[in-house]
Amino acid sequence: MKLSISTFGWSGYAWCDICALAKDSGFSGIEIHDRYVPSFAGKRDIFDPTAANAVYRDMFDSGIHIPCIDSSCNI
């Protein structure tokens, strides 16, 4: 069974730290809880359009996937 870690409660960590945590803990995926977390808005983070290819390549090499994106709003 593949398990994922959620970013809920980890808002003070950068994307690279969460990826490293997931890989080191044996998780195969990361659920993005809130895309508007300020720590995800920096350079080389997951939602930086200029770094999208590099972030994808790093995740692919690590075997980390994004199985779902959670909604922090009432749809």
N, CA, C and O atoms as a DFTB+ gen file, in Angstrom:
300 C
 N C O
     1  1       0.846      -1.177       0.000
     2  2       0.000       0.000       0.000
     3  2       0.891       1.241       0.000
     4  3       1.885       1.312       0.723
     5  1       0.520       2.198      -0.813
     6  2       1.266       3.454      -0.867
     7  2       0.619       4.443       0.089
     8  3      -0.603       4.595       0.107
     9  1       1.441       5.112       0.878
    10  2       0.962       6.099       1.837
    11  2       1.483       7.480       1.474
    12  3       2.558       7.631       0.894
    13  1       0.696       8.471       1.828
    14  2       1.077       9.860       1.565
    15  2       1.043      10.659       2.857
    16  3       0.330      10.315       3.801
    17  1       1.816      11.720       2.883
    18  2       1.825      12.646       4.009
    19  2       1.075      13.904       3.555
    20  3       1.171      14.303       2.395
    21  1       0.347      14.511       4.455
    22  2      -0.382      15.736       4.154
    23  2       0.432      16.941       4.606
    24  3       1.184      16.864       5.577
    25  1       0.277      18.041       3.903
    26  2       0.967      19.266       4.305
    27  2       0.179      20.040       5.362
    28  3       0.623      21.093       5.820
    29  1      -0.988      19.522       5.748
    30  2      -1.786      20.171       6.792
    31  2      -0.985      20.183       8.092
    32  3      -0.561      19.130       8.569
    33  1      -0.780      21.354       8.661
    34  2      -0.018      21.476       9.899
    35  2       1.469      21.678       9.692
    36  3       2.202      21.857      10.664
    37  1       1.936      21.654       8.451
    38  2       3.356      21.819       8.153
    39  2       3.606      23.126       7.405
    40  3       4.482      23.184       6.542
    41  1       2.861      24.157       7.718
    42  2       2.926      25.405       6.954
    43  2       4.244      26.164       7.118
    44  3       4.537      27.045       6.309
    45  1       5.024      25.861       8.109
    46  2       6.283      26.570       8.306
    47  2       7.454      25.955       7.582
    48  3       8.586      26.414       7.737
    49  1       7.204      24.914       6.783
    50  2       8.282      24.204       6.107
    51  2       8.253      24.474       4.608
    52  3       7.183      24.610       4.014
    53  1       9.411      24.550       4.014
    54  2       9.516      24.738       2.570
    55  2       9.208      23.425       1.862
    56  3       9.256      22.355       2.469
    57  1       8.892      23.517       0.578
    58  2       8.527      22.331      -0.189
    59  2       9.645      21.291      -0.199
    60  3       9.377      20.096      -0.079
    61  1      10.887      21.730      -0.339
    62  2      12.006      20.780      -0.370
    63  2      12.135      20.036       0.956
    64  3      12.513      18.864       0.974
    65  1      11.823      20.710       2.072
    66  2      11.865      20.046       3.379
    67  2      10.774      18.986       3.496
    68  3      11.009      17.911       4.048
    69  1       9.591      19.281       2.981
    70  2       8.485      18.324       3.039
    71  2       8.784      17.121       2.152
    72  3       8.481      15.988       2.528
    73  1       9.376      17.351       0.979
    74  2       9.765      16.237       0.112
    75  2      10.803      15.345       0.779
    76  3      10.707      14.119       0.720
    77  1      11.785      15.956       1.408
    78  2      12.811      15.183       2.104
    79  2      12.202      14.391       3.264
    80  3      12.557      13.233       3.481
    81  1      11.292      15.013       4.002
    82  2      10.619      14.336       5.105
    83  2       9.816      13.135       4.601
    84  3       9.861      12.059       5.197
    85  1       9.084      13.323       3.504
    86  2       8.283      12.233       2.936
    87  2       9.180      11.072       2.494
    88  3       8.893       9.911       2.784
    89  1      10.250      11.394       1.801
    90  2      11.154      10.352       1.317
    91  2      11.823       9.619       2.469
    92  3      11.870       8.389       2.476
    93  1      12.336      10.356       3.437
    94  2      13.033       9.742       4.570
    95  2      12.106       8.906       5.447
    96  3      12.545       7.953       6.092
    97  1      10.819       9.267       5.469
    98  2       9.856       8.543       6.303
    99  2       9.198       7.384       5.563
   100  3       8.404       6.653       6.154
   101  1       9.509       7.203       4.287
   102  2       8.985       6.082       3.532
   103  2       7.642       6.331       2.874
   104  3       7.004       5.385       2.413
   105  1       7.195       7.577       2.816
   106  2       5.944       7.897       2.132
   107  2       6.194       7.950       0.628
   108  3       7.301       8.258       0.185
   109  1       5.164       7.650      -0.151
   110  2       5.321       7.701      -1.601
   111  2       4.609       8.894      -2.227
   112  3       4.684       9.095      -3.439
   113  1       3.921       9.681      -1.413
   114  2       3.214      10.828      -1.953
   115  2       3.046      11.942      -0.942
   116  3       3.271      11.764       0.255
   117  1       2.644      13.098      -1.451
   118  2       2.392      14.279      -0.621
   119  2       1.043      14.854      -1.028
   120  3       0.824      15.171      -2.197
   121  1       0.146      14.986      -0.068
   122  2      -1.133      15.643      -0.317
   123  2      -0.944      17.121      -0.020
   124  3      -0.498      17.489       1.067
   125  1      -1.279      17.960      -0.976
   126  2      -1.155      19.399      -0.778
   127  2      -2.452      19.886      -0.143
   128  3      -3.521      19.812      -0.749
   129  1      -2.342      20.385       1.086
   130  2      -3.541      20.814       1.808
   131  2      -3.991      22.215       1.391
   132  3      -5.173      22.442       1.135
   133  1      -3.056      23.136       1.326
   134  2      -3.410      24.525       1.020
   135  2      -2.340      25.113       0.114
   136  3      -1.199      25.306       0.534
   137  1      -2.702      25.390      -1.100
   138  2      -1.740      25.889      -2.072
   139  2      -1.289      27.310      -1.760
   140  3      -0.272      27.757      -2.291
   141  1      -2.012      28.025      -0.921
   142  2      -1.693      29.429      -0.626
   143  2      -0.845      29.607       0.625
   144  3      -0.763      30.711       1.164
   145  1      -0.224      28.549       1.087
   146  2       0.691      28.653       2.224
   147  2       1.892      29.502       1.784
   148  3       2.480      29.228       0.737
   149  1       2.264      30.516       2.554
   150  2       3.367      31.396       2.129
   151  2       4.685      30.672       1.870
   152  3       5.469      31.115       1.030
   153  1       4.945      29.580       2.564
   154  2       6.213      28.880       2.354
   155  2       6.262      28.148       1.017
   156  3       7.343      27.726       0.605
   157  1       5.122      27.978       0.315
   158  2       5.108      27.348      -1.003
   159  2       5.204      28.373      -2.124
   160  3       5.205      27.996      -3.296
   161  1       5.283      29.644      -1.800
   162  2       5.252      30.693      -2.807
   163  2       6.634      31.207      -3.194
   164  3       6.743      32.087      -4.047
   165  1       7.681      30.680      -2.589
   166  2       9.022      31.170      -2.867
   167  2       9.622      30.570      -4.124
   168  3       9.014      29.725      -4.781
   169  1      10.807      31.014      -4.443
   170  2      11.537      30.465      -5.583
   171  2      11.899      29.015      -5.287
   172  3      12.195      28.650      -4.149
   173  1      11.868      28.205      -6.327
   174  2      12.167      26.767      -6.257
   175  2      11.143      25.986      -5.432
   176  3      11.431      24.881      -4.972
   177  1       9.974      26.543      -5.246
   178  2       8.913      25.812      -4.566
   179  2       7.916      25.310      -5.599
   180  3       7.979      25.687      -6.769
   181  1       7.022      24.482      -5.172
   182  2       6.144      23.754      -6.082
   183  2       5.256      24.647      -6.952
   184  3       4.947      24.272      -8.083
   185  1       4.845      25.792      -6.470
   186  2       3.952      26.641      -7.250
   187  2       4.662      27.795      -7.947
   188  3       4.007      28.730      -8.407
   189  1       5.975      27.746      -8.033
   190  2       6.739      28.725      -8.797
   191  2       6.797      28.248     -10.250
   192  3       7.432      27.233     -10.535
   193  1       6.144      28.963     -11.174
   194  2       6.092      28.497     -12.573
   195  2       7.465      28.316     -13.221
   196  3       7.630      27.460     -14.091
   197  1       8.446      29.111     -12.807
   198  2       9.769      29.001     -13.414
   199  2      10.529      27.772     -12.937
   200  3      11.511      27.369     -13.561
   201  1      10.084      27.175     -11.840
   202  2      10.779      26.012     -11.289
   203  2       9.984      24.722     -11.456
   204  3      10.376      23.688     -10.915
   205  1       8.882      24.761     -12.191
   206  2       7.995      23.603     -12.294
   207  2       8.713      22.360     -12.819
   208  3       8.542      21.272     -12.268
   209  1       9.502      22.506     -13.863
   210  2      10.198      21.340     -14.419
   211  2      11.216      20.767     -13.448
   212  3      11.329      19.549     -13.313
   213  1      11.953      21.630     -12.776
   214  2      12.959      21.158     -11.818
   215  2      12.309      20.470     -10.622
   216  3      12.797      19.444     -10.149
   217  1      11.203      21.039     -10.135
   218  2      10.493      20.433      -9.000
   219  2       9.943      19.071      -9.412
   220  3      10.054      18.106      -8.657
   221  1       9.351      18.986     -10.599
   222  2       8.823      17.715     -11.081
   223  2       9.934      16.674     -11.205
   224  3       9.756      15.526     -10.800
   225  1      11.071      17.067     -11.759
   226  2      12.194      16.153     -11.927
   227  2      12.707      15.659     -10.576
   228  3      12.995      14.473     -10.421
   229  1      12.822      16.557      -9.601
   230  2      13.277      16.160      -8.267
   231  2      12.301      15.171      -7.622
   232  3      12.715      14.194      -6.998
   233  1      10.996      15.442      -7.782
   234  2       9.992      14.539      -7.210
   235  2      10.025      13.184      -7.918
   236  3       9.932      12.145      -7.266
   237  1      10.154      13.187      -9.235
   238  2      10.200      11.942     -10.000
   239  2      11.407      11.113      -9.586
   240  3      11.290       9.904      -9.385
   241  1      12.563      11.749      -9.457
   242  2      13.780      11.047      -9.052
   243  2      13.668      10.472      -7.644
   244  3      14.261       9.436      -7.344
   245  1      12.910      11.144      -6.783
   246  2      12.734      10.679      -5.408
   247  2      11.624       9.651      -5.269
   248  3      11.498       9.012      -4.224
   249  1      10.814       9.482      -6.314
   250  2       9.692       8.558      -6.243
   251  2       8.504       9.110      -5.482
   252  3       7.656       8.355      -5.007
   253  1       8.443      10.443      -5.365
   254  2       7.362      11.108      -4.645
   255  2       6.320      11.603      -5.654
   256  3       6.666      12.166      -6.693
   257  1       5.038      11.384      -5.332
   258  2       3.945      11.800      -6.208
   259  2       2.988      12.703      -5.438
   260  3       3.051      12.781      -4.211
   261  1       2.109      13.379      -6.156
   262  2       1.048      14.175      -5.546
   263  2      -0.274      13.479      -5.882
   264  3      -0.809      13.665      -6.975
   265  1      -0.807      12.676      -4.946
   266  2      -2.024      11.923      -5.247
   267  2      -3.281      12.787      -5.236
   268  3      -4.247      12.470      -5.930
   269  1      -3.287      13.876      -4.459
   270  2      -4.467      14.742      -4.428
   271  2      -4.085      16.128      -3.913
   272  3      -3.070      16.325      -3.246
   273  1      -4.948      17.070      -4.258
   274  2      -4.810      18.433      -3.763
   275  2      -6.093      18.744      -3.005
   276  3      -7.187      18.686      -3.567
   277  1      -5.952      19.071      -1.741
   278  2      -7.096      19.344      -0.889
   279  2      -7.574      20.765      -1.119
   280  3      -6.813      21.618      -1.575
   281  1      -8.810      21.013      -0.811
   282  2      -9.367      22.342      -0.940
   283  2      -9.514      22.975       0.438
   284  3     -10.078      22.377       1.354
   285  1      -9.006      24.175       0.567
   286  2      -9.126      24.874       1.854
   287  2     -10.294      25.844       1.847
   288  3     -10.430      26.674       2.745
   289  1     -11.139      25.735       0.823
   290  2     -12.300      26.615       0.741
   291  2     -13.568      25.775       0.602
   292  3     -13.510      24.588       0.279
   293  1     -14.687      26.396       0.848
   294  2     -15.961      25.716       0.725
   295  2     -16.419      25.817      -0.727
   296  3     -16.829      26.883      -1.184
   297  1     -16.346      24.716      -1.437
   298  2     -16.702      24.727      -2.849
   299  2     -18.201      24.809      -2.991
   300  3     -18.715      24.830      -4.109
